[in-house]
């Protein structure tokens, strides 16, 4: 529904907003509200300068903030006017293919404000605002320009967060940045997602939605004031150009940000007409197993014999895929390594055929060097003709903008040939685009365990679950069982801190399209009673709920599996007891509860592989307190009793 509103009619449309913003003396005020009116904004022209204010419930999120771009040499944050505002409301529910939930509600109010320069009426753009119940987003749209193109020199937006705050942010293949106080000093190029906790306890995530044709943005934090400015490089635009959405999710708890669907809702609907071939699932992975020696003397490596052995195990244990990683077609960084062939000790066609016979799909690694040397479409077409089900794409090179565009090329070509895809090795920022192209299963947007030749510690898993996962599904390769000896293998370079129960809990807590399992069949079978928890996990969960959590400390997440549930909890290096709410269970139903727990002396360094399993009955009303060892975790499997 589209409406045209005058500034006066907007201003007097919501009485509560008028009251709280009446103190701002402005020439023109345009009010923006969420569907439930709990989130309110104001776009104002004061002495020909453009300002923006946001209030959530009774908390001022943004006090008077500058918003706009520099076009050519014209600053469109001042000497401007808003010539027109259009308004529409949207409310629907759509079905996901590989989402946290089977359906997503998309409800927002959208305001499109035409901003024009007072010094040159031919220069301007539209700012589109979307107001959701749990946040807001804005982007710039150029419906028509004079000439062939114009240049966005820089973004001049300066967001004035009302209160002092603490923040964290994504930090590549390392532990996330933070906690950092806004009063500590300036910091440039803070990556997204950025998570802010105000001194009143409000949480805000600053990130980016629907990145299509520009380099990802980052934020600068100004010295002591805490003002956020947005980094972007100069870019030439033509008529019809749209930037990505500058996105801000707001919640009363850290878990609210992870639960939000705001980011994915900013993206276009699914463009793949028949998505039936896109199937999330669990995958064995050969790479970290190389060098594992079994009791009968077999040594795993990158060869067909090892792959068939893993396919047999996957087939018998509710594991849908085998991921064959780097070097299967030769040294991955060598331009002479041709990914349309395989090296001497690997028969990739035989492996794929054997997998099909045993109902196990094969995912093939592809390095950027091989893709660009031998032709991206040529390689993807060959993978599809062999019968592979997907690819893992690694080590993409290029400028940030080039990587954004090339990522889209990879995803769309994979869709053309019915292949799923997973990006590793510092991929471009996730932006909710897996809604549009649901064959995009996940990205390694964080520190996957043992990657970058380093092991992470327990707090990193807690941190990534509550920060990195806001941006989309992650591949962090969790699920090691041989924690004491894994570092002796070819591709595990340091000892792995953590407990084996925590390794299972990570598989529940981290949303992903492909649950990639990094250990050997024999390591899993050595703890078969614990592995049974993984065996019983579905190929795709059909529900997601953050039960509790604090960044850097702990997290508990429940995942629905049909009528049943799995709950995964993680702690940092400290042991702790927490109350686990069960209000997500069905009223009046009893559940068989299987507990997979750390023992009393479990420890992430000194006693990693001890665990205990017990069974009881629970209901929605049960009071449940769980214990986690230092650096440990907790797993609860709830099965409805008929």
C-alpha positions in Angstrom: 0.0 0.0 0.0 1.5 3.3 -1.1 0.6 6.7 0.4 1.8 10.2 -0.1 2.1 12.2 3.0 2.8 15.9 3.5 5.2 16.9 6.3 2.3 18.2 8.3 0.2 15.1 8.1 3.1 12.9 9.0 4.0 15.1 12.0 0.5 15.0 13.5 -0.1 11.3 12.6 1.3 9.8 15.8 0.6 11.9 19.0 3.1 10.0 21.2 6.0 10.8 18.8 5.1 14.4 18.6 5.3 14.7 22.4 8.7 13.1 22.8 10.2 15.0 19.8 8.5 18.4 20.3 11.6 19.8 21.9 13.6 19.8 18.6 13.2 23.2 16.9 13.0 22.4 13.2 11.7 23.9 10.1 10.4 20.5 8.8 9.8 17.2 10.7 9.0 13.8 9.2 8.1 11.1 11.7 8.8 7.5 11.1 7.3 4.7 13.2 7.4 0.9 13.4 4.3 -1.2 13.0 3.8 -1.5 16.7 4.9 2.1 17.3 7.6 1.1 19.9 10.3 2.3 17.6 10.1 5.9 16.5 12.3 8.1 14.4 12.3 11.7 13.1 14.0 13.1 10.0 14.3 16.8 10.4 15.6 19.8 8.5 17.1 22.4 10.9 18.5 25.5 9.3 18.7 23.5 6.0 20.7 20.7 7.7 19.4 17.1 7.7 19.2 15.3 11.0 17.9 12.0 12.2 16.7 10.8 15.7 15.6 7.4 16.9 13.9 6.3 20.1 13.1 2.7 21.1 10.5 2.3 23.9 11.6 5.1 26.2 15.3 5.0 25.3 16.8 7.5 22.9 19.0 5.4 20.7 20.2 8.2 18.4 20.1 11.8 19.4 20.4 14.4 16.6 22.5 12.7 14.0 23.7 13.7 10.6 22.6 11.5 7.6 23.6 11.8 4.0 26.2 11.6 1.2 28.7 13.8 -0.5 27.9 13.7 -4.3 30.7 15.1 -6.4 31.6 18.2 -4.4 28.1 18.8 -2.9 27.5 18.0 0.7 23.9 16.7 0.9 23.7 16.9 4.7 23.3 20.7 4.6 21.7 23.2 2.3 19.1 20.6 1.5 15.3 20.2 1.5 12.9 17.2 1.5 10.7 17.8 -1.5 8.5 14.7 -1.1 7.8 11.8 1.3 6.0 8.6 0.3 4.9 5.9 2.7 4.0 2.2 2.4 3.3 -0.5 4.9 4.2 -4.2 4.3 3.2 -7.3 6.2 3.6 -10.9 5.0 5.1 -14.3 6.0 7.4 -16.2 3.7 8.9 -19.7 3.8 12.6 -20.3 4.2 14.7 -22.9 2.5 17.7 -23.0 4.9 16.6 -20.5 7.6 16.7 -20.7 11.4 12.9 -21.0 11.3 10.6 -22.6 8.6 8.7 -19.3 8.2 9.6 -15.6 8.6 7.3 -12.7 9.3 8.2 -9.6 7.4 6.4 -6.5 8.7 7.6 -2.9 8.3 6.7 0.7 7.5 8.8 2.2 4.7 9.3 5.9 4.1 11.0 7.2 1.0 12.2 10.8 1.4 13.4 12.8 -1.6 16.4 14.9 -0.6 17.5 17.7 -3.0 20.2 20.3 -2.8 19.1 23.9 -2.3 22.1 25.1 -4.4 21.5 22.7 -7.3 18.0 21.3 -7.8 19.4 18.7 -10.2 21.4 17.0 -7.4 19.8 14.7 -4.9 18.6 11.2 -4.1 16.0 9.3 -2.2 16.6 8.0 1.3 14.5 4.9 2.0 13.8 4.1 5.7 12.4 0.8 6.9 11.1 0.8 10.4 10.7 -2.7 11.9 9.5 -3.5 15.5 13.1 -4.6 16.3 15.2 -2.1 14.4 15.5 0.1 11.4 17.5 0.4 8.1 18.1 3.0 5.5 19.6 3.1 2.0 20.2 5.6 -0.8 18.4 5.3 -4.1 19.1 7.2 -7.3 16.0 6.9 -9.4 17.3 9.3 -12.1 20.5 11.3 -12.5 21.7 13.9 -15.1 24.4 12.4 -17.4 25.8 8.9 -17.5 27.0 8.7 -13.9 27.9 10.6 -10.8 30.3 9.9 -7.9 29.5 9.2 -4.3 32.7 10.7 -2.8 31.9 9.6 0.8 29.2 9.0 3.3 28.8 11.9 5.7 26.5 10.1 8.2 27.4 10.5 11.8 25.2 8.6 14.2 25.2 10.1 17.7 24.4 7.4 20.2 22.8 9.1 23.1 24.6 7.1 25.9 28.0 5.8 26.7 28.3 2.2 25.5 30.5 -0.9 25.2 31.0 -2.6 21.8 32.2 -5.7 20.1 32.8 -6.5 16.5 33.8 -9.2 14.0 37.5 -9.5 13.7 38.3 -11.9 10.8 39.8 -15.3 11.7 40.5 -14.2 15.2 38.7 -13.6 18.5 36.2 -10.8 18.0 37.1 -7.3 19.1 35.8 -6.1 22.5 34.6 -5.3 25.0 35.7 -1.7 24.2 34.3 1.3 25.9 33.1 4.2 23.7 35.1 6.5 25.9 38.4 4.7 25.3 39.2 6.6 22.2 38.9 6.5 18.4 38.9 3.3 16.4 38.7 3.1 12.6 37.2 0.5 10.3 35.3 -1.5 12.8 33.9 -4.4 10.9 30.3 -5.7 10.9 28.5 -7.0 12.7 29.2 -4.5 15.5 27.3 -5.1 18.7 26.7 -2.2 21.1 25.5 -2.4 24.7 24.4 1.0 26.1 24.7 1.9 29.8 20.9 1.3 30.2 21.3 -2.3 29.0 19.9 -1.9 25.5 21.6 -3.9 22.7 22.1 -2.6 19.2 23.8 -4.4 16.2 25.1 -2.2 13.4 25.6 -4.1 10.2 24.7 -4.1 6.5 21.9 -5.7 4.5 21.7 -6.7 0.8 25.3 -5.9 -0.3 25.2 -6.2 -4.1 27.5 -3.8 -6.0 29.7 -1.9 -3.5 32.4 -2.8 -1.1 31.1 -3.6 2.5 30.9 -0.7 4.8 32.7 -0.4 8.2 32.3 2.1 11.1 34.6 4.6 12.7 34.1 5.3 16.5 34.9 8.9 17.3 37.2 9.8 20.2 35.2 9.9 23.5 31.9 11.0 21.9 31.2 7.5 20.6 29.7 8.9 17.4 29.6 6.3 14.6 30.6 7.4 11.1 30.3 5.1 8.0 33.3 4.2 5.8 32.8 3.7 2.1 35.1 4.2 -0.9 34.2 6.6 -3.7 31.9 4.9 -6.3 30.4 5.9 -9.6 26.6 5.4 -9.8 24.1 5.5 -12.6 20.3 5.9 -12.7 18.5 3.2 -10.7 21.4 2.6 -8.4 20.7 1.5 -4.8 23.2 1.2 -2.0 23.1 -1.6 0.6 20.9 -1.1 3.7 22.6 0.4 6.7 21.0 -1.8 9.3 20.4 -1.5 13.1 18.8 -4.2 15.1 17.7 -3.3 18.6 16.9 -5.6 21.6 16.8 -5.8 25.3 19.0 -8.9 25.4 22.1 -10.0 23.4 20.1 -13.0 22.2 17.4 -10.8 20.7 19.9 -9.6 18.0 20.7 -13.2 16.9 16.9 -14.1 16.9 16.0 -11.2 14.6 15.0 -11.7 11.0 15.4 -8.1 10.1 18.6 -8.5 8.1 17.3 -11.4 5.9 14.0 -9.5 5.4 15.9 -6.6 3.7 16.9 -8.9 0.9 14.8 -9.8 -2.2 12.7 -13.0 -2.2 14.0 -16.4 -3.4 15.0 -16.2 -7.1 15.4 -20.0 -7.5 12.0 -21.2 -8.7 12.6 -24.9 -7.8 14.5 -25.0 -4.6 13.8 -28.7 -3.9 17.5 -29.7 -4.6 18.8 -27.4 -1.8 19.1 -29.6 1.2 20.9 -28.6 4.4 22.6 -31.4 6.2 25.5 -32.8 8.1 28.8 -33.5 6.3 31.9 -35.4 7.2 35.1 -33.5 6.2 38.4 -35.1 5.2 40.8 -32.2 5.7 41.3 -32.2 9.5 41.4 -36.0 9.5 44.5 -36.4 7.4 47.1 -38.4 9.4 44.6 -40.0 11.8 45.8 -43.6 12.4 43.2 -46.2 13.3 43.7 -49.1 15.6 44.0 -51.5 12.6 46.8 -49.3 11.1 44.8 -47.4 8.5 46.0 -43.9 7.9 43.6 -41.3 6.6 44.6 -39.0 3.8 43.4 -37.2 0.7 42.6 -40.3 -1.4 39.7 -42.3 -2.7 40.3 -45.2 -0.2 39.8 -42.8 2.7 36.9 -41.1 1.1 35.0 -44.4 0.6 35.6 -45.3 4.2 34.1 -42.0 5.3 31.2 -42.4 2.9 30.4 -45.8 4.5 30.3 -44.2 7.9 28.2 -41.3 6.8 25.7 -43.6 5.1 25.2 -45.6 8.3 24.9 -42.7 10.7 22.5 -40.1 9.3 25.1 -37.9 7.7 24.1 -36.6 4.3 27.4 -35.4 2.8 31.1 -35.8 2.5 33.2 -32.6 2.0 36.4 -33.3 0.0 38.7 -30.3 0.7 41.8 -28.8 -0.9 44.4 -30.5 -3.1 42.1 -33.2 -4.5 43.0 -31.8 -8.0 46.6 -30.8 -7.1 48.2 -28.1 -5.0 45.3 -25.6 -4.6 47.4 -22.4 -5.2 49.2 -23.7 -8.3 47.8 -22.4 -11.5 48.6 -25.7 -13.2 46.2 -27.6 -10.9 43.1 -28.2 -13.0 39.9 -28.6 -11.0 38.2 -30.3 -14.0 40.5 -33.3 -13.3 41.7 -35.1 -10.2 45.2 -36.1 -9.0 46.4 -39.7 -9.3 45.3 -41.1 -6.0 41.8 -39.7 -6.2 39.2 -40.8 -8.7 36.6 -38.1 -8.1 34.0 -39.7 -10.5 34.2 -43.0 -8.7 33.9 -41.3 -5.3 30.8 -39.4 -6.4 29.3 -42.5 -7.9 30.0 -44.5 -4.7 28.5 -41.7 -2.6 25.3 -41.8 -4.7 25.0 -45.5 -4.3 25.1 -45.0 -0.5 22.9 -41.8 -0.5 25.8 -39.5 0.5 26.3 -36.4 -1.6 29.8 -35.1 -2.4 30.9 -31.5 -1.8 34.0 -30.4 -3.7 36.5 -27.7 -2.7 37.4 -25.1 -5.3 40.2 -22.5 -4.8 39.9 -19.1 -6.4 43.0 -19.7 -8.4 41.6 -22.8 -10.1 38.2 -21.1 -10.7 39.8 -18.1 -12.5 42.5 -20.0 -14.3 40.2 -22.6 -15.8 37.0 -20.6 -16.0 34.4 -20.4 -13.3 31.5 -21.6 -15.3 33.5 -24.3 -16.9 34.6 -25.7 -13.6 31.1 -25.5 -12.0 29.5 -27.1 -15.0 32.0 -30.0 -14.7 31.3 -30.5 -11.0 27.6 -30.7 -11.8 28.1 -33.2 -14.6 30.1 -35.4 -12.3 27.2 -35.3 -9.9 28.5 -33.2 -7.0 25.9 -31.6 -4.8 27.9 -28.5 -3.9 31.2 -26.6 -3.6 33.3 -25.0 -0.9 35.0 -21.9 -2.3 38.2 -20.7 -0.8 40.8 -17.9 -0.8 38.9 -15.4 -3.0 41.2 -12.6 -4.1 40.4 -9.0 -5.3 39.3 -5.7 -3.9 36.4 -5.8 -1.5 34.0 -4.6 -4.3 35.4 -7.2 -6.7 34.9 -9.9 -4.1 31.3 -8.8 -3.5 30.5 -9.1 -7.2 32.5 -12.3 -7.7 30.7 -13.9 -4.7 27.4 -13.2 -6.4 28.7 -14.7 -9.7 29.7 -17.9 -7.9 26.4 -18.2 -6.1 24.3 -17.6 -9.2 26.3 -19.9 -11.4 26.0 -22.6 -8.7 22.2 -22.1 -8.7 22.2 -22.4 -12.5 23.8 -25.9 -12.2 22.0 -26.9 -9.0 24.9 -26.7 -6.7 25.0 -25.5 -3.1 27.9 -23.3 -2.0 29.9 -22.5 1.2 32.5 -19.7 1.3 35.7 -19.9 3.4 38.9 -18.0 4.1 37.8 -14.4 4.9 34.6 -14.3 2.7 32.8 -11.1 2.0 30.4 -9.9 4.7 27.1 -11.9 5.0 24.2 -9.6 4.4 21.1 -11.8 4.5 21.5 -12.7 0.8 20.8 -16.4 1.5 17.1 -15.4 1.3 17.5 -14.4 -2.4 19.9 -17.3 -3.2 19.2 -20.1 -0.7 21.8 -22.3 -2.2 24.2 -20.1 -0.3 24.5 -22.4 2.7 27.0 -20.7 5.0 30.2 -18.7 5.3 33.3 -19.0 7.5 32.7 -15.6 8.9 34.8 -16.0 12.1 37.4 -18.2 13.5 36.7 -21.8 12.6 38.3 -24.1 15.1 41.9 -25.0 14.0 41.7 -22.7 11.0 44.4 -20.1 10.3 46.7 -22.7 11.9 45.5 -21.6 15.3 43.2 -23.0 17.9 40.6 -20.8 19.6 39.6 -20.9 23.2 36.1 -21.5 24.6 35.1 -17.8 24.9 35.4 -17.4 21.1 32.6 -19.9 20.5 30.4 -18.0 22.9 31.3 -14.8 21.3 30.8 -15.8 17.7 27.4 -17.3 18.5 26.1 -14.0 19.9 27.9 -11.7 17.4 29.0 -13.2 14.1 25.8 -15.3 13.8 23.7 -12.1 13.6 24.9 -11.8 10.0 23.8 -15.2 8.9 24.6 -19.0 8.9 28.2 -19.8 9.8 30.6 -22.7 9.1 32.9 -22.9 12.1 33.6 -26.7 11.8 32.7 -27.8 15.2 32.4 -31.3 16.6 35.9 -32.6 17.4 35.9 -35.7 19.6 39.7 -36.6 19.6 40.6 -33.5 21.5 43.7 -34.9 23.2 45.4 -36.2 20.1 44.0 -34.2 17.2 47.0 -31.8 17.1 49.3 -34.6 16.0 47.5 -34.8 12.6 48.7 -33.2 9.4 46.1 -30.3 9.4 45.6 -29.6 13.1 48.4 -27.4 14.3 47.8 -26.7 18.0 46.1 -28.4 20.9 42.3 -27.9 20.9 41.0 -26.3 24.1 37.5 -27.3 25.1 35.4 -30.2 26.3 33.9 -32.9 24.1 30.4 -32.0 25.4 30.9 -28.4 24.3 31.9 -29.7 20.9 28.4 -31.3 20.5 26.7 -28.2 22.0 28.3 -26.0 19.4 26.6 -28.0 16.6 23.3 -27.0 18.2 24.1 -23.4 19.0 25.6 -22.4 15.7 23.1 -22.0 12.9 24.4 -23.3 9.6 23.3 -24.8 6.3 26.0 -27.5 6.4 27.0 -28.9 9.8 30.6 -29.8 8.9 32.1 -32.5 11.2 35.9 -32.4 11.4 36.8 -35.7 13.1 37.3 -39.3 11.9 34.7 -42.1 12.0 36.8 -44.0 14.5 37.0 -41.0 16.9 33.2 -40.7 16.8 32.6 -44.4 17.4 35.1 -44.4 20.3 32.4 -42.3 22.1 29.4 -43.7 20.3 27.0 -43.0 23.2 27.9 -39.3 22.9 28.0 -39.4 19.1 24.4 -40.6 19.3 23.4 -37.0 20.0 24.8 -36.0 16.7 23.4 -39.0 14.9 19.9 -38.1 16.1 20.1 -34.4 15.0 18.1 -33.8 11.9 19.6 -32.7 8.6 17.8 -29.4 9.2 16.4 -28.0 12.5 13.0 -26.4 12.2 13.1 -23.9 15.0 15.5 -21.6 16.8 15.3 -19.9 20.2 17.9 -18.2 22.3 17.1 -19.1 25.9 19.7 -17.0 27.6 23.2 -15.6 27.1 25.7 -12.8 27.7 28.5 -11.9 25.3 31.8 -13.2 26.4 30.2 -15.4 29.2 27.7 -18.0 28.1 24.9 -18.9 25.8 22.0 -21.4 25.6 20.1 -22.0 22.3 17.2 -24.4 21.7 16.7 -25.9 18.2 13.5 -27.7 17.2 13.7 -31.1 15.5 10.2 -32.0 14.4 8.2 -32.3 17.7 11.5 -32.7 19.7 14.2 -30.2 20.8 17.9 -30.0 21.2 19.4 -27.5 23.6 23.1 -26.5 23.4 24.8 -24.4 26.0 28.4 -23.1 26.1 30.5 -21.2 28.7 33.8 -19.4 28.6 36.8 -20.5 30.6 34.8 -20.3 33.8 32.6 -23.1 35.1 29.0 -22.0 35.9 25.5 -23.1 36.8 22.6 -21.6 35.0 18.8 -21.9 35.1 17.5 -23.3 31.8 13.9 -22.2 31.0 11.7 -24.8 29.3 8.8 -22.5 28.4 9.3 -23.4 24.7 7.9 -26.9 25.3 4.3 -27.8 24.6 1.8 -27.4 27.5 0.8 -30.6 29.2 3.3 -32.8 27.4 6.0 -35.0 28.9 9.5 -35.2 27.4 12.2 -37.8 27.7 15.2 -35.7 28.5 18.7 -37.1 27.7 21.5 -35.0 29.3 25.0 -35.0 27.9 27.1 -33.3 30.5 30.7 -32.5 31.6 31.8 -34.4 34.6 32.7 -32.8 37.9 36.4 -32.7 36.9 36.1 -31.8 33.2 38.3 -29.0 32.1 39.0 -27.3 28.7 42.7 -28.0 29.1 43.3 -30.7 31.7 40.4 -33.1 31.2 38.7 -32.5 27.9 37.2 -35.9 27.0 35.3 -36.9 30.1 31.5 -36.8 30.0 28.4 -38.3 31.5 24.9 -39.2 30.1 21.7 -39.5 32.1 18.0 -39.7 31.3 14.9 -38.3 33.1 11.5 -36.8 32.3 10.8 -33.1 32.1 7.8 -30.9 31.3 7.4 -27.2 30.5 7.0 -26.4 34.2 10.2 -28.2 35.3 12.7 -26.1 37.1 16.1 -27.0 35.5 19.5 -26.0 36.6 22.5 -27.1 34.5 26.2 -27.1 35.2 29.1 -26.5 32.8 32.7 -27.2 33.5 35.4 -24.5 32.8 35.4 -24.1 29.1 32.7 -26.7 28.8 29.2 -27.1 27.6 25.9 -28.9 28.0 23.6 -30.8 25.7 19.9 -31.6 26.3 17.8 -33.8 23.9 14.1 -33.5 24.6 11.8 -36.2 23.0 8.1 -35.9 23.3 6.5 -38.9 25.0 3.4 -40.0 23.1 
